[in-house]
């Protein structure tokens, strides 16, 4: 069975994603994949676990099913979804028939949302994944963000029955947990202490590569470490640029970096950080690697 959908409206950075191309960093290619992995997985469970999905940003998305029929699951952030003008529960799922329109518009929180289907997105994998990395021009539709007029075909069926729509969970709060980074000891003790005692602000300069943090207290204003020999970096690394600006590296990060990394956001808190909108205050709390592993295991149970 197959279906075809047309993109009628697409927010900036809307893209085809799957779980990502893990293991390619040694070749200079980041894993990409969804910014909020938990929400991506939930949308798949609601839709029926077809391979791949569409990640959209704060302005939302609108699609029309041009032919066929399919089930669509949606989750992530806090958005408003309508099918043929009728509001549906978020997160949730619906059955679409030929000619139906699904429109998602902004809600009260979150940067990223996902729509997934009970069929596979018919996009050829590149290096083992259909995940879009627009900076490297890999995956998705011609290695770029989706735009109005794009047509996406769905083929086959997912490998799991859809789950019942979930009640929206209360957003987590509290500090974002980090482990101290590779270069933490290069920063004076007083700077490290202020780093964990001070709130930063999510700036408007954010994308799939990184999120810049406003530093109103000037924690890193006098930092003298400008650059280091480049080495491998990972999502969640908090780099301090030469002008003292903190930047959190995200899913499409460059493979290596030459700025010192004071800390790394743990995987259990990465999704929550990715959903923080510009203007939101954020504080960081160090934990041990063992604690980070325990938090990660608890999220998987």
N, C-alpha and C positions, 0 to 999 in steps of 0.2 A: 504494500500500500504506500502511496506517496501523496504529498501535498505540496503546494507552493504558496509562499507568503511574500507579500510586497511591503517594503518599508515606506510608509507614508510620512513619518516624522522621526528624526533621530537626533538625540542630544549629542553634543560634542563628545568624542572618545567612545561612542557606542561601538561595540566590537563583538565578533564571534570569539568565544573562549571555550576551552575545555580544561582538564586538570593541569595542563601545562606540559612543557617538554623538559622534564627533569633530566639531570645528568649531562646537560650540554654546556654548562658554565665553563668547563675546561676548554671548550672550543670558542669561548667568547660570546655565548648566547645565553641570556637569562631565561629562566623557566617560564615567565609570563603566567598565564592562567588567571583565574578570578581574583579580584582584590579582596573579596570576602568569600573565602572558601566554604564556610559553613552555610551562608545564604545560598550559594550556588548549589550545594548539595541538597538543601531543602527544596529549592525550586525543582530539582531533578526528581526528588521523591514525590513531590506533588504532581508533576507532569507525567511521570511514568518512566523516567530514567533513560530517555534517548540520549545518544552521545552528543555532547556539545550543547551550547546555549548562547544566549545573547546577553552581554553585560551592557547596561545603560547607566547614564549619570543623572544628575539632579533634575534636568529638564524633562526626563522621561522618554517615551517612545510611543509610536503608533504604528500598528501593522494591520494589513487586511489579508485574510486568507483568500487567495485568488482562485484556488481549486483544491478539491479534496476535503478532508476533515482531519482534525487532530485534537489532542488534549494538550493544554498549555498550563504549566505550573509557574507561579511567580512568587518571589520572595526577595528579601534584602531591604535594608533601610526602612523608611516609612513613606510609602507612596499611595496614590489613589488610582485604582484600576477600574475601568469601565469597559463593558462589552456592549457594543451597539448603543452606547449612551447610558447603560444601566450600571450603577456602582456595584462592585462585587467585593467580598471580604479580602483583606490583605493581611498576611499571605494567603494564597489559596490556589485554586485551579478551576478551569472551565473547559468545556467542549466547544470547539469552533467548527462551524460548517462553512461551506463555500460562500463568500461574500461578507462574512462576519468581520467586524472591526474590533480590535482590542487597543485601547488607548490608556497609557499610564502617564499621570501628571504628578508634580511634586507634592509631597506631604510634609510632615513636620520635622523629619530628621533623616540623616543618612545621605551618603554620596553615591552609592551604587545599588542597583537592583538587577534582577536576573529573570529572564523568561526561558523556560526549557520545555521540551516537547516529549510526546510519547514515541517520537520517531527520531532518527539520527539526522543531524544537519549534514547535507550532502556537500561537504567541503573537503577537498583533497588534503590530507595531512602533509605537513612540511617538517622534516626531521622528527617524524613520529607524533606530531601534534597539529591540531587545527587552530591552536591558540594564536591570536593576533598579537604580533609585536610590531606596532606601526613604525617604531624608530629603526628597527632592523628590516622592515618591509617583509615580514615573514607571516605565513599563516592567514587564516580568515579569508576575506574577499580581497584578493590582490594585495595582501599585506597592509591594509589600510582600515581606517574606521568606516563603519557603515554610513550610508547617506541616503537621502530620499531618492527613490527610483530603483534601489537595489532589490533584486529578487533572490530569494533563498528557497531551495528545494529541500524537502524533508523526505527521507526514505526509510523503509523498514519499520520495525517496531522496537520500543524499548525493552529492556530485559527485566522489568519489575512492574508489579501492579502499583498504580498511584496510591499514595496514602491519603487519609482524610485531611482536609484543610486544617491547619493549626491555628490556635489563638495567637495573636501577636504577643511576643515575649516583651516584658518590660526591659527597656535598654539598661545595660549594665552601667554602673558608675564607678567612681573611684579612680585612683592613679593607674596609669599604664605600667605594667611590670617590665623591667629590663634586666639584663645581665650586664655587668661591666664589660666594656669592649676591649679589643686588642690593645688600644693605645690609651686606656684610661689612666695608667700610671704616668703618662707624659703631662697630664694636667695637674696643677698644684692641688693639694688637698682642699684648700678653701674653695676652689672652682668646682671640684667634684661635690663638695658639700652643698654649695649653692644650687648646683644642678638638680639635686634631689629635694631641695627645700623650696624651689621657686616654680611657679606656674608659667608655662609658655602659652602661646596662642597659635592655633592653626591659621596660617596665612591663606590668602586667596591664590597663592602661587603653588598649585598642586596639580599633579597629573599621575599617570601610571608609572612614571620614572621616580618621582620623589615628592615629598611634602616639605616645604620650607616652614620653619617655625619663627614667629615673631618672638623676640627676646626683650620684653619691655624693661626688665630689671638689669639688662646689660651683663648677664652672667659671663658671656664669652667676649665682651667688648675689648678686654685687654689681653686676650689670648695671643701668645707670641708664636705658637706653632703654626706655620703657614702651610707647609706641605711635607710629604714624606715620599719614600719610594712606593710606587703603586703596587698593591697586592689585591688578592681576591676579596670581594665584598658579597654580602648576602642581604636579602630583604629584611628590613627592620633595623639595619645599621644606622646609627645616628652620627653623621659626619659633621664636623665643624669646619666650615669653609674658611678661606683665608681672611675674609672680612668679619669673622666671628659669627656668621649666620649658621644656626643648626638646620640640618636637612635630614629628614628620615627617608631612606631609600626604599622604594616600593617594588612591585612585581617586575617591572620592565627596567630595572636598574642596569647601569653599565656593568661590564664584567669585573673591572678593577677600579680602584680609587686611590688617589694620592693624598687625601686629607685624613686627619686623625679621626678615629671613631671612638667616641667616649663610651658608648653603650649600644646594646642591640635589643629591640623589642622582642619579647618572647613570642613564640608561635601562637600560644594560647590567647594572646591579646592583640595579635596583628590585625585580625578582622575588625575588632572593635575600634582600633585606631584608624583604620582605613575609612570607616564610616563617619568620623568626626568632621563636621562641616566647618568651613572658614569662620573665624571669630570665636570658636570654642576654646576655652582654656583647657590645658592638659598638663598634668603633673606626672612625674616618673618615679617609680619606686623600685630600687634594686632588689633582686632575689638571687639565690644561688642557682646554679645549673640544675642541681637535684630538685629544687623546688619548681623550677621551670618545667622539668620533665614530668613531675607529679601533676602540675596543672594541665599539661597537655594530655596526659592519660585520662584525667578526670573529664575533660571535654569530649573524649572519644567514647565514654561509657554511657 
